[in-house]
Amino acid sequence: MDVSQISFADSTFLSVLITGHRALTLTLAGPLPHRFARLLALTRLDTHLHITPTLTAAAEQP
């Protein structure tokens, strides 16, 4: 999922990410906007979700 242009994320969006992560292999492709990266860090989701710096890097993952 390309998240490089995320300008707003709330608890509903985080819930969708968690649900998606549980259902399938979900990779967030950045670069992550600062506020979104901070939100993921504060909620510790950055340690549970697959995050890559670019779409190309995400496509290269198995």
N, CA, C and O atoms as a GROMACS GRO file, in nm:
protein
  248
    1MET      N    1   0.085  -0.116   0.000
    1MET     CA    2   0.000   0.000   0.000
    1MET      C    3   0.090   0.124   0.000
    1MET      O    4   0.177   0.138   0.087
    2ASP      N    5   0.071   0.210  -0.095
    2ASP     CA    6   0.148   0.334  -0.104
    2ASP      C    7   0.092   0.433  -0.001
    2ASP      O    8  -0.022   0.479  -0.014
    3VAL      N    9   0.171   0.464   0.098
    3VAL     CA   10   0.128   0.557   0.202
    3VAL      C   11   0.208   0.686   0.200
    3VAL      O   12   0.204   0.764   0.295
    4SER      N   13   0.279   0.710   0.092
    4SER     CA   14   0.366   0.827   0.084
    4SER      C   15   0.290   0.959   0.082
    4SER      O   16   0.348   1.063   0.112
    5GLN      N   17   0.163   0.957   0.047
    5GLN     CA   18   0.086   1.080   0.039
    5GLN      C   19  -0.019   1.094   0.149
    5GLN      O   20  -0.109   1.177   0.139
    6ILE      N   21  -0.009   1.011   0.253
    6ILE     CA   22  -0.104   1.018   0.364
    6ILE      C   23  -0.092   1.156   0.430
    6ILE      O   24   0.016   1.197   0.472
    7SER      N   25  -0.205   1.226   0.438
    7SER     CA   26  -0.203   1.356   0.504
    7SER      C   27  -0.281   1.354   0.635
    7SER      O   28  -0.270   1.447   0.716
    8PHE      N   29  -0.360   1.249   0.657
    8PHE     CA   30  -0.438   1.238   0.780
    8PHE      C   31  -0.459   1.090   0.811
    8PHE      O   32  -0.492   1.012   0.722
    9ALA      N   33  -0.440   1.052   0.935
    9ALA     CA   34  -0.467   0.916   0.979
    9ALA      C   35  -0.520   0.922   1.121
    9ALA      O   36  -0.464   0.989   1.207
   10ASP      N   37  -0.629   0.850   1.144
   10ASP     CA   38  -0.687   0.846   1.278
   10ASP      C   39  -0.701   0.701   1.322
   10ASP      O   40  -0.649   0.611   1.257
   11SER      N   41  -0.772   0.679   1.431
   11SER     CA   42  -0.786   0.544   1.485
   11SER      C   43  -0.859   0.451   1.389
   11SER      O   44  -0.833   0.331   1.387
   12THR      N   45  -0.949   0.504   1.310
   12THR     CA   46  -1.020   0.422   1.212
   12THR      C   47  -0.924   0.370   1.106
   12THR      O   48  -0.929   0.252   1.070
   13PHE      N   49  -0.837   0.455   1.057
   13PHE     CA   50  -0.738   0.414   0.959
   13PHE      C   51  -0.642   0.311   1.018
   13PHE      O   52  -0.609   0.212   0.952
   14LEU      N   53  -0.599   0.333   1.142
   14LEU     CA   54  -0.511   0.236   1.208
   14LEU      C   55  -0.581   0.102   1.223
   14LEU      O   56  -0.518  -0.003   1.207
   15SER      N   57  -0.709   0.104   1.254
   15SER     CA   58  -0.786  -0.020   1.265
   15SER      C   59  -0.790  -0.095   1.132
   15SER      O   60  -0.779  -0.217   1.128
   16VAL      N   61  -0.807  -0.022   1.024
   16VAL     CA   62  -0.808  -0.082   0.890
   16VAL      C   63  -0.672  -0.145   0.860
   16VAL      O   64  -0.665  -0.255   0.805
   17LEU      N   65  -0.565  -0.077   0.895
   17LEU     CA   66  -0.431  -0.131   0.874
   17LEU      C   67  -0.410  -0.260   0.953
   17LEU      O   68  -0.356  -0.357   0.901
   18ILE      N   69  -0.454  -0.261   1.078
   18ILE     CA   70  -0.438  -0.380   1.162
   18ILE      C   71  -0.520  -0.495   1.106
   18ILE      O   72  -0.471  -0.608   1.099
   19THR      N   73  -0.643  -0.469   1.068
   19THR     CA   74  -0.728  -0.573   1.010
   19THR      C   75  -0.668  -0.627   0.882
   19THR      O   76  -0.666  -0.748   0.860
   20GLY      N   77  -0.618  -0.538   0.797
   20GLY     CA   78  -0.554  -0.580   0.673
   20GLY      C   79  -0.431  -0.662   0.699
   20GLY      O   80  -0.406  -0.761   0.630
   21HIS      N   81  -0.353  -0.623   0.797
   21HIS     CA   82  -0.231  -0.695   0.832
   21HIS      C   83  -0.262  -0.836   0.882
   21HIS      O   84  -0.188  -0.930   0.853
   22ARG      N   85  -0.369  -0.850   0.956
   22ARG     CA   86  -0.408  -0.981   1.008
   22ARG      C   87  -0.462  -1.072   0.897
   22ARG      O   88  -0.445  -1.193   0.903
   23ALA      N   89  -0.526  -1.012   0.797
   23ALA     CA   90  -0.590  -1.090   0.691
   23ALA      C   91  -0.494  -1.132   0.580
   23ALA      O   92  -0.513  -1.237   0.518
   24LEU      N   93  -0.392  -1.052   0.555
   24LEU     CA   94  -0.300  -1.081   0.445
   24LEU      C   95  -0.166  -1.015   0.471
   24LEU      O   96  -0.150  -0.943   0.570
   25THR      N   97  -0.071  -1.038   0.385
   25THR     CA   98   0.058  -0.973   0.399
   25THR      C   99   0.046  -0.830   0.347
   25THR      O  100   0.036  -0.807   0.226
   26LEU      N  101   0.046  -0.736   0.437
   26LEU     CA  102   0.030  -0.596   0.403
   26LEU      C  103   0.164  -0.526   0.420
   26LEU      O  104   0.225  -0.532   0.526
   27THR      N  105   0.208  -0.458   0.314
   27THR     CA  106   0.332  -0.382   0.320
   27THR      C  107   0.300  -0.235   0.296
   27THR      O  108   0.232  -0.200   0.199
   28LEU      N  109   0.349  -0.150   0.384
   28LEU     CA  110   0.334  -0.007   0.367
   28LEU      C  111   0.458   0.045   0.296
   28LEU      O  112   0.570   0.024   0.341
   29ALA      N  113   0.436   0.112   0.185
   29ALA     CA  114   0.547   0.165   0.105
   29ALA      C  115   0.554   0.316   0.121
   29ALA      O  116   0.454   0.385   0.106
   30GLY      N  117   0.670   0.365   0.152
   30GLY     CA  118   0.690   0.507   0.178
   30GLY      C  119   0.756   0.577   0.063
   30GLY      O  120   0.751   0.530  -0.050
   31PRO      N  121   0.818   0.687   0.091
   31PRO     CA  122   0.856   0.730   0.225
   31PRO      C  123   0.734   0.773   0.306
   31PRO      O  124   0.639   0.831   0.254
   32LEU      N  125   0.740   0.743   0.436
   32LEU     CA  126   0.629   0.777   0.524
   32LEU      C  127   0.632   0.925   0.558
   32LEU      O  128   0.737   0.978   0.594
   33PRO      N  129   0.518   0.992   0.546
   33PRO     CA  130   0.510   1.131   0.593
   33PRO      C  131   0.542   1.135   0.743
   33PRO      O  132   0.509   1.042   0.816
   34HIS      N  133   0.605   1.241   0.787
   34HIS     CA  134   0.653   1.252   0.925
   34HIS      C  135   0.543   1.225   1.028
   34HIS      O  136   0.564   1.147   1.121
   35ARG      N  137   0.428   1.286   1.012
   35ARG     CA  138   0.319   1.268   1.110
   35ARG      C  139   0.271   1.124   1.114
   35ARG      O  140   0.243   1.070   1.221
   36PHE      N  141   0.261   1.062   0.997
   36PHE     CA  142   0.216   0.923   0.991
   36PHE      C  143   0.320   0.831   1.054
   36PHE      O  144   0.286   0.739   1.128
   37ALA      N  145   0.447   0.855   1.025
   37ALA     CA  146   0.554   0.774   1.085
   37ALA      C  147   0.553   0.789   1.237
   37ALA      O  148   0.571   0.692   1.310
   38ARG      N  149   0.530   0.911   1.283
   38ARG     CA  150   0.524   0.935   1.428
   38ARG      C  151   0.406   0.863   1.490
   38ARG      O  152   0.419   0.805   1.598
   39LEU      N  153   0.290   0.864   1.425
   39LEU     CA  154   0.173   0.794   1.476
   39LEU      C  155   0.200   0.644   1.485
   39LEU      O  156   0.164   0.580   1.584
   40LEU      N  157   0.263   0.588   1.382
   40LEU     CA  158   0.296   0.444   1.385
   40LEU      C  159   0.394   0.414   1.498
   40LEU      O  160   0.383   0.310   1.563
   41ALA      N  161   0.489   0.503   1.521
   41ALA     CA  162   0.586   0.483   1.628
   41ALA      C  163   0.520   0.494   1.766
   41ALA      O  164   0.548   0.413   1.855
   42LEU      N  165   0.434   0.593   1.784
   42LEU     CA  166   0.367   0.612   1.913
   42LEU      C  167   0.278   0.494   1.950
   42LEU      O  168   0.266   0.458   2.067
   43THR      N  169   0.216   0.434   1.850
   43THR     CA  170   0.128   0.320   1.873
   43THR      C  171   0.202   0.187   1.863
   43THR      O  172   0.143   0.080   1.882
   44ARG      N  173   0.332   0.194   1.834
   44ARG     CA  174   0.420   0.079   1.818
   44ARG      C  175   0.380  -0.011   1.702
   44ARG      O  176   0.425  -0.125   1.693
   45LEU      N  177   0.298   0.039   1.614
   45LEU     CA  178   0.261  -0.038   1.495
   45LEU      C  179   0.378  -0.050   1.399
   45LEU      O  180   0.382  -0.141   1.316
   46ASP      N  181   0.474   0.042   1.408
   46ASP     CA  182   0.591   0.034   1.321
   46ASP      C  183   0.673  -0.092   1.348
   46ASP      O  184   0.753  -0.132   1.263
   47THR      N  185   0.655  -0.153   1.464
   47THR     CA  186   0.726  -0.277   1.495
   47THR      C  187   0.650  -0.401   1.451
   47THR      O  188   0.704  -0.511   1.455
   48HIS      N  189   0.526  -0.384   1.408
   48HIS     CA  190   0.443  -0.498   1.368
   48HIS      C  191   0.411  -0.501   1.219
   48HIS      O  192   0.387  -0.608   1.163
   49LEU      N  193   0.410  -0.386   1.157
   49LEU     CA  194   0.376  -0.378   1.016
   49LEU      C  195   0.501  -0.385   0.929
   49LEU      O  196   0.610  -0.346   0.973
   50HIS      N  197   0.487  -0.434   0.809
   50HIS     CA  198   0.596  -0.436   0.713
   50HIS      C  199   0.602  -0.298   0.647
   50HIS      O  200   0.505  -0.254   0.585
   51ILE      N  201   0.714  -0.230   0.659
   51ILE     CA  202   0.730  -0.096   0.605
   51ILE      C  203   0.855  -0.093   0.518
   51ILE      O  204   0.962  -0.135   0.560
   52THR      N  205   0.839  -0.043   0.395
   52THR     CA  206   0.953  -0.029   0.305
   52THR      C  207   0.966   0.118   0.265
   52THR      O  208   0.869   0.193   0.271
   53PRO      N  209   1.085   0.159   0.226
   53PRO     CA  210   1.106   0.301   0.194
   53PRO      C  211   1.045   0.344   0.060
   53PRO      O  212   1.020   0.463   0.041
   54THR      N  213   1.020   0.250  -0.032
   54THR     CA  214   0.967   0.285  -0.165
   54THR      C  215   0.874   0.176  -0.216
   54THR      O  216   0.871   0.065  -0.163
   55LEU      N  217   0.797   0.210  -0.319
   55LEU     CA  218   0.714   0.109  -0.385
   55LEU      C  219   0.799   0.001  -0.450
   55LEU      O  220   0.762  -0.117  -0.449
   56THR      N  221   0.911   0.039  -0.507
   56THR     CA  222   1.000  -0.056  -0.572
   56THR      C  223   1.049  -0.159  -0.470
   56THR      O  224   1.050  -0.279  -0.498
   57ALA      N  225   1.088  -0.114  -0.353
   57ALA     CA  226   1.134  -0.205  -0.248
   57ALA      C  227   1.023  -0.298  -0.204
   57ALA      O  228   1.048  -0.415  -0.175
   58ALA      N  229   0.900  -0.249  -0.198
   58ALA     CA  230   0.786  -0.332  -0.161
   58ALA      C  231   0.761  -0.440  -0.265
   58ALA      O  232   0.729  -0.554  -0.231
   59ALA      N  233   0.774  -0.404  -0.392
   59ALA     CA  234   0.750  -0.499  -0.501
   59ALA      C  235   0.856  -0.609  -0.504
   59ALA      O  236   0.830  -0.719  -0.552
   60GLU      N  237   0.975  -0.580  -0.454
   60GLU     CA  238   1.084  -0.677  -0.454
   60GLU      C  239   1.076  -0.777  -0.339
   60GLU      O  240   1.148  -0.876  -0.338
   61GLN      N  241   0.988  -0.751  -0.241
   61GLN     CA  242   0.973  -0.844  -0.129
   61GLN      C  243   0.904  -0.971  -0.174
   61GLN      O  244   0.818  -0.968  -0.261
   62PRO      N  245   0.944  -1.084  -0.113
   62PRO     CA  246   0.878  -1.212  -0.151
   62PRO      C  247   0.734  -1.218  -0.107
   62PRO      O  248   0.667  -1.318  -0.131
   0.00000   0.00000   0.00000
